[in-house]
Amino acid sequence: MRRRLEQLSFKAMGTACSITVTVVGDDVWSAERALAAARAEVAACERVLSRFLPGSDLSRLNAAAGAWIEADPRLLDALDAALDARAETGGRFDPTVLPALVAAGYDRSYEQLRPRLPTPLAGWRAGAAIEIDRLGSRARLEPGAAVDLGGIGKGFSATRALAAMRRAWPLVPGALVDLGGDLAIRGSAADGEPWRIAVAQPNRPDERVALLERSSGGVATSGRDGRRFGPGRRYHHLIDPTTGAPAADGPIAVTVAAGDAASAEAHATALAITPVGRIPAYLAARPWLTAVVVPPGGAVYRIDAGLLDAARTLMRGVPA
């Protein structure tokens, strides 16, 4: 039976997005229903999770730091995912870096940024407390704290959009949600094989450095060359929680495949601020991850549980 792809492209969360579904035969109506359900879920997540929308639940949470606020379940679930990610990454991913990010100059949506020098950051520390009260449908930050769910929010939203597609079309043969490079994946592509995710060389999108095949889970990419800002574009958005400043070390880009898109995004962010020589050890402690690492001026490494010894050999002499 004939198989093909139906796709919906749009802009949301400050980035280009697409939703793709595999259609077997002529079931166009089910495909359109699934695409619409996913698009609606992305819009709902943006209304709740964006730090750039003054009326979002996240903006209200940040503005009321120290006090409880009632919150949409999406925010509570996203905060839970962010706290889990902070624990999984040993604090290399931290959702409470927003004050440091704003001080560095990322104080509005990327397309509206204007060059300015960083401002002094006093009194900030990593690991601020986030409290969640499920019975009361509410959340609270410790006084002075603020949360950014930018990257992990896209991964979280991609996973929810994929779930919305499956509710709208339980027998969907395959689906892929792409929110600015954060991918949630299910089933097979038009050829009946797993989805093939091409990993491109940073700043050279036509040059492929790796190909990942996945029929479930999530894939995300993080790097320091995509979103640069400030005078001469010298700063980037990857804050090192140990310093409160844009990370000085780390690969140019890293792509991670994990069990879901939010986890993939969190680990990609953590690895993007990790010195390249320490990345094999990080992945050895987390064998469920696969990573494609593009170091500054060096060879590209694909590292997973079966390739760790080879990666350590290749990366001997790389600064840790």
C-alpha positions in Angstrom: 0.0 0.0 0.0 1.3 3.5 -0.9 3.0 5.4 1.9 3.7 9.1 1.9 4.3 12.1 4.3 2.0 14.9 5.2 3.6 18.0 6.8 2.6 21.2 8.5 5.2 24.0 8.8 4.8 27.1 11.0 6.6 29.4 13.4 6.3 29.2 17.1 8.4 29.6 20.2 10.6 32.0 18.2 11.7 29.3 15.8 10.8 27.4 12.7 8.7 24.3 13.4 7.3 21.4 11.4 5.1 18.4 12.1 5.3 15.4 9.9 3.1 12.3 9.8 3.3 9.1 7.8 0.1 8.2 5.8 -0.6 4.7 4.6 -3.2 4.6 1.8 -5.6 7.5 1.5 -6.3 8.3 5.2 -5.8 12.0 4.7 -8.5 13.0 7.2 -6.8 11.2 10.1 -3.5 12.8 9.1 -5.0 16.3 9.1 -6.7 15.7 12.4 -3.4 14.6 13.9 -1.5 17.5 12.5 -4.1 20.0 13.8 -4.0 18.4 17.3 -0.2 18.7 17.4 -0.2 22.3 16.3 -2.8 23.2 18.9 -0.7 21.6 21.6 2.4 23.5 20.6 0.4 26.8 20.8 -1.0 25.9 24.2 2.5 25.1 25.5 3.8 28.4 24.2 1.1 30.3 25.9 2.0 28.6 29.2 5.8 28.2 29.0 7.2 31.3 27.2 9.2 33.8 29.3 8.6 36.4 26.6 4.8 36.4 26.9 3.9 38.6 29.9 0.7 36.7 30.7 2.2 33.2 30.5 2.1 31.0 33.6 5.9 31.0 33.5 6.1 34.8 33.5 3.7 35.0 36.4 5.8 32.4 38.3 8.9 34.5 37.8 7.2 37.7 38.7 5.9 36.2 41.9 9.1 34.5 43.1 8.7 33.7 46.7 4.9 33.3 46.5 2.7 30.4 45.3 0.8 30.8 42.0 -1.8 28.7 40.4 -0.5 27.1 37.3 -1.5 25.1 34.2 -0.5 21.4 34.5 1.8 21.9 31.5 3.9 24.3 33.6 4.0 21.9 36.6 5.0 19.0 34.3 7.7 21.1 32.5 9.1 22.2 35.9 9.2 18.5 37.0 11.0 17.6 33.8 13.5 20.5 34.4 14.2 19.4 37.9 14.7 15.8 36.8 17.1 17.1 34.1 19.1 19.2 36.7 19.6 16.0 38.7 20.4 13.8 35.7 23.0 16.2 34.5 24.6 16.9 37.8 23.6 20.5 37.6 25.1 21.1 34.2 21.6 21.9 33.1 19.9 24.4 35.4 16.5 26.0 34.6 17.2 28.8 37.1 20.0 30.4 35.1 17.6 33.1 33.8 19.0 36.0 35.9 22.5 35.1 34.5 21.1 34.9 31.0 19.5 38.3 31.2 22.6 39.8 32.7 24.6 38.4 29.8 22.3 40.3 27.4 19.6 37.8 26.4 16.8 39.8 27.9 14.2 39.5 25.1 13.3 37.2 22.2 16.3 36.6 20.0 15.0 38.4 17.0 14.5 41.6 19.1 17.9 41.6 20.8 20.1 44.7 20.6 23.9 44.8 21.1 24.7 45.7 24.7 27.4 44.9 27.2 26.7 42.4 30.0 25.5 43.9 33.3 27.0 42.9 36.7 25.4 39.9 38.3 25.3 40.0 42.1 23.9 37.6 44.5 22.9 34.9 41.9 23.6 31.3 42.6 22.8 28.1 40.7 20.3 25.5 41.9 17.6 27.7 43.2 14.6 25.9 44.7 11.5 25.2 42.7 8.4 23.9 44.6 5.5 22.1 43.0 2.2 21.4 44.7 0.2 19.0 42.6 -2.9 18.8 44.8 -3.2 22.6 44.7 -2.1 22.9 41.1 0.4 25.6 42.0 4.2 26.3 42.0 6.6 28.6 43.8 10.2 29.8 43.3 12.5 30.8 46.1 12.8 34.6 46.4 15.0 36.2 43.8 14.9 33.2 41.5 13.7 33.0 37.9 13.3 30.1 35.5 14.0 29.8 31.8 12.4 26.9 30.0 13.6 27.9 26.5 15.4 24.8 25.3 13.8 22.1 27.5 10.5 23.8 26.9 10.7 23.0 23.2 11.6 19.4 23.8 8.8 19.1 26.4 6.4 20.7 24.0 7.5 18.4 21.1 6.8 15.4 23.3 3.4 16.7 24.2 2.6 17.5 20.6 3.5 13.9 19.6 1.2 12.6 22.4 -1.6 14.8 21.1 -1.1 13.3 17.6 -1.4 9.8 19.0 -4.6 10.7 20.9 -6.1 12.1 17.7 -5.0 9.1 15.6 -4.1 6.1 17.8 -2.9 4.1 14.8 -0.7 6.7 13.4 2.1 4.8 11.4 4.8 7.4 12.1 5.2 11.0 13.3 8.0 13.5 13.8 7.6 16.8 15.6 10.5 19.3 15.0 10.4 22.5 17.1 13.5 24.4 16.1 15.7 21.2 16.1 14.2 19.5 19.1 12.6 16.4 17.7 10.0 13.9 19.1 9.9 10.7 17.1 7.5 7.8 16.7 7.1 4.9 14.3 8.4 4.8 10.7 8.9 7.2 7.8 7.4 7.0 4.3 9.7 4.1 3.3 8.6 2.0 6.3 12.1 2.4 7.9 13.0 4.4 11.1 13.3 8.1 10.7 16.7 9.3 9.6 18.0 12.4 11.3 20.8 14.1 9.5 23.3 16.0 11.7 24.8 18.9 9.9 28.2 20.6 10.3 27.6 23.9 12.2 27.2 26.8 9.8 27.3 24.4 6.9 23.8 22.9 6.7 24.5 21.1 3.4 27.4 19.1 4.9 26.2 16.1 6.9 28.5 14.8 9.6 26.3 11.9 11.0 23.0 10.1 10.4 20.9 8.9 13.4 18.1 6.4 12.9 15.3 6.4 15.4 11.8 5.0 15.7 11.1 6.5 19.1 12.4 9.0 21.6 13.9 12.4 21.1 16.8 14.2 19.4 18.1 17.7 20.2 21.1 19.8 19.2 22.8 22.6 21.3 25.7 24.8 20.3 27.3 28.2 20.8 27.3 29.4 17.2 23.6 29.6 16.5 22.4 32.2 18.9 25.1 34.8 19.5 24.5 38.3 20.7 26.1 41.4 22.2 28.7 43.7 20.6 30.5 41.7 17.8 28.2 38.7 18.6 30.8 37.7 21.2 28.4 36.2 23.7 26.2 33.1 23.5 23.2 31.7 25.4 24.8 28.7 27.0 25.3 29.7 30.6 27.7 27.7 32.8 25.9 27.4 36.2 29.2 27.2 38.0 30.2 30.7 36.8 27.0 32.5 35.8 28.5 33.5 32.5 28.4 32.1 28.9 30.5 28.9 29.0 34.1 29.3 28.0 34.7 25.6 27.2 32.8 23.0 25.2 32.2 21.8 21.7 30.9 24.0 18.9 27.8 21.8 18.7 26.5 18.5 20.1 23.5 16.4 19.1 22.0 14.0 21.6 19.5 11.2 21.2 17.6 10.1 24.3 14.4 8.5 25.5 12.4 11.7 25.0 13.0 15.2 23.5 13.1 17.1 26.8 15.9 14.8 28.1 17.8 15.0 24.9 17.6 18.8 25.1 18.8 18.9 28.7 21.8 16.6 28.0 22.7 18.4 24.8 22.8 21.7 26.8 24.9 20.1 29.5 27.4 18.6 27.0 27.6 21.9 25.1 29.2 23.5 28.2 31.4 20.4 29.0 35.1 20.4 28.0 35.4 18.0 25.0 37.9 15.7 26.8 35.4 15.1 29.6 32.5 14.1 27.3 33.2 10.4 27.1 33.2 10.1 30.9 29.8 12.0 31.0 28.3 9.6 28.5 29.9 6.5 30.2 27.8 7.3 33.2 24.7 7.7 31.1 24.8 4.7 28.6 21.2 5.4 27.4 22.4 8.5 25.5 24.0 8.8 22.0 25.9 11.9 21.1 27.4 13.4 18.0 30.1 15.9 19.1 31.6 18.6 16.9 34.7 20.0 18.7 36.4 23.2 17.8 38.6 22.6 14.7 38.7 18.8 15.2 37.2 15.5 14.0 33.5 14.7 14.6 32.8 12.1 17.2 29.8 9.8 17.5 29.7 8.3 21.0 27.3 5.8 22.4 27.5 2.9 24.8 29.2 0.6 22.2 31.7 3.2 21.0 33.0 4.7 24.3 36.4 2.9 24.2 36.9 4.1 20.7 35.9 7.6 21.6 38.3 7.7 24.5 41.1 6.5 22.2 40.3 9.1 19.6 40.0 11.9 22.1 43.4 11.3 23.9 45.2 14.5 24.1 42.0 16.6 23.8 42.0 19.1 26.7 39.8 18.1 29.6 
